[in-house]
Amino acid sequence: MHVTTTPAEKSTVLLEVELPAADLARAVVDATRRLSQRTRIPGFRPGKAPRSMVERELGPGAVLDEAVEQLVERSFRAAMAEQTDLFAIGRPAIDVVQAKEGQPFRFTATIPVRPEVRLGDYRAFPFAPEIDTVDDPKVDRVVDELRDQQASLVPVEERGAKDDDWAVIGFVGTRDGEPFEGGTLERMPIVIGQERLMPGFEGHLVGLRVGDSTEFDITFPLDYREASLQGAAAHFTVTMRELREKVLPAADDAFAASLGEFEDLATLRSEVRTRLERSAIDRARHGFADRIIDYAVKNATVEIPDLLVDEEIEVMHDELRGALARQGITEEAYLKATEKTPEQLHADFRPGAQERAKTLLVLGKIAEAEGTEVTDADVADEASRAKQRYANDPKLAVYFDTGRARAAIRSSLRRSRVVEKVIDDWLAAHPEHPAIP
């Protein structure tokens, strides 16, 4: 067997294989025997019919086609075993060049291979982690959010409605003096000023007391959700049925104690500050990692094969399915709501998939350079944790046993580890920088 390899476009290699005529002759003999074993031919025991009878039963060329198929499969495996420096990432495209009995047998195989990644600099980046400062105003905002969560809605009696009040209204809407569908409601809760109904509607409620009514004309916006009302003029009569205002508890020791964990307000503020500082450090490390990845990818050169992009699109589709499942939404319902086909969804994914594929290739090359490895046991442990997280979704639980899921997990773990190593090395080289564990 004579084999030559030639680099081709789009990260492929052209494998040219030539076999002596005797190999094809033996393959024809073997093919005749196999087909006669599988085919009932009157007058012959299985496996004993001559080629002429087999082809009379199955058609001219059947034996040669079978011989070529088996010979290509066998010789391709043998040829690839010799090419220890080729890393195929997909099935080859086979083209039989010559399959004439009595002459050398020749075929080519175009093999998608892992593309060459030429790394640029990925360590001498001109930036550092940025840790947000935690100051008193930020602590105040969190304390106010906690107070808002504990707020009470108190009836308003001594004044009219204003923005941010909680109200219950009743209304009747008409067009040309006639009620229209959806234009009448006895009780509707709203927060005044949030423009829940339509722009300008709630402004007419400001100043109303409980029991007051008002009338006004308004025009529906051109992009209103109900097509039949877009741009239409209508008349509304609105009655204020209930009016409440949100009253926050005072920021004092009693409020802190009511949360069940803190002796006084100072203790609460101290805990809030600690958590904000932890969060700031976490964001700093994640942000630093993202900038390092972006820097490394921009400095690298790689031609991304369509096959890898397609595989990444499938991974993104799997991720979408998982996100929808966590929200209790079926994929069919999502596609219907977005008015998209799976093909359109994949087209939307493609730009991001191209970037992700390049990122994974670059990080994989950096992992090789840094000696970062992920064992089968690491992948199995992560897959086991994932199955536990999605135990209520049998389809997703089964997915984590597939080869595609395991490959995605391995890539994710390898990516995380190599980036964490680069970060830790940078921090070790810059002891003056605050720690970001």
HUCORZI-V417848 format. One record per backbone hydrogen bond with DSSP energy under -1.0 kcal/mol. CO is the residue of the C=O (numbers start at 1). NH is the residue of the N-H. If there is no record, write none. Layout:
# HUCORZI-V417848
CO:NH
CO:NH
This chain:
# HUCORZI-V417848
2:18
4:16
6:14
11:113
12:8
13:111
14:6
15:109
16:4
17:107
18:2
19:105
20:23
21:25
22:26
23:27
24:28
25:29
26:30
27:31
28:32
29:33
30:34
31:35
32:36
33:37
34:38
35:39
41:44
45:48
50:54
51:55
52:56
53:57
54:58
55:59
59:62
61:65
62:66
63:67
64:68
65:69
66:70
67:71
68:72
69:73
70:74
71:75
72:76
73:77
74:78
75:79
76:80
77:81
82:84
83:86
87:114
93:110
95:108
98:106
100:103
105:19
106:97
106:98
107:17
108:95
109:15
110:93
111:13
112:89
118:301
123:125
135:139
136:140
137:141
138:142
139:143
140:144
141:145
142:146
143:147
144:148
145:149
148:151
152:247
154:245
161:207
162:165
165:192
166:244
167:190
168:241
168:242
169:188
170:239
171:185
172:237
174:235
175:178
178:175
180:183
183:173
185:171
188:169
190:167
191:194
192:164
198:201
201:204
202:205
205:208
208:161
209:212
212:240
214:238
216:236
218:234
221:224
226:229
227:230
229:232
232:220
234:218
235:174
236:216
237:172
238:214
239:170
240:211
242:168
243:156
244:166
245:154
247:152
250:252
252:256
253:257
254:258
256:259
257:260
264:268
265:269
266:270
267:271
268:272
269:273
270:274
271:275
272:276
273:277
274:278
275:279
276:280
277:281
278:282
279:283
280:284
281:285
282:286
283:287
284:288
285:289
286:290
287:291
288:292
289:293
290:294
291:295
292:296
293:297
294:298
295:299
301:118
305:309
306:310
307:311
308:312
309:313
310:314
311:315
312:316
313:317
314:318
315:319
316:320
317:321
318:322
319:323
320:324
321:325
322:326
324:329
325:328
330:334
331:335
332:336
333:337
334:338
335:340
341:345
342:346
343:347
344:348
345:349
346:350
349:353
350:354
351:355
352:356
353:357
354:358
355:359
356:360
357:361
358:362
359:363
360:364
361:365
362:366
363:367
364:368
365:369
366:370
367:372
375:379
376:380
377:381
378:382
379:383
380:384
381:385
382:386
383:387
384:388
385:389
386:390
388:391
390:393
393:397
394:398
395:399
396:400
398:401
399:402
402:406
403:407
404:408
405:409
406:410
407:411
408:412
409:413
410:414
411:415
412:416
413:417
414:418
415:419
416:420
417:421
418:422
419:423
420:424
421:425
422:426
423:427
424:428
425:429
430:433
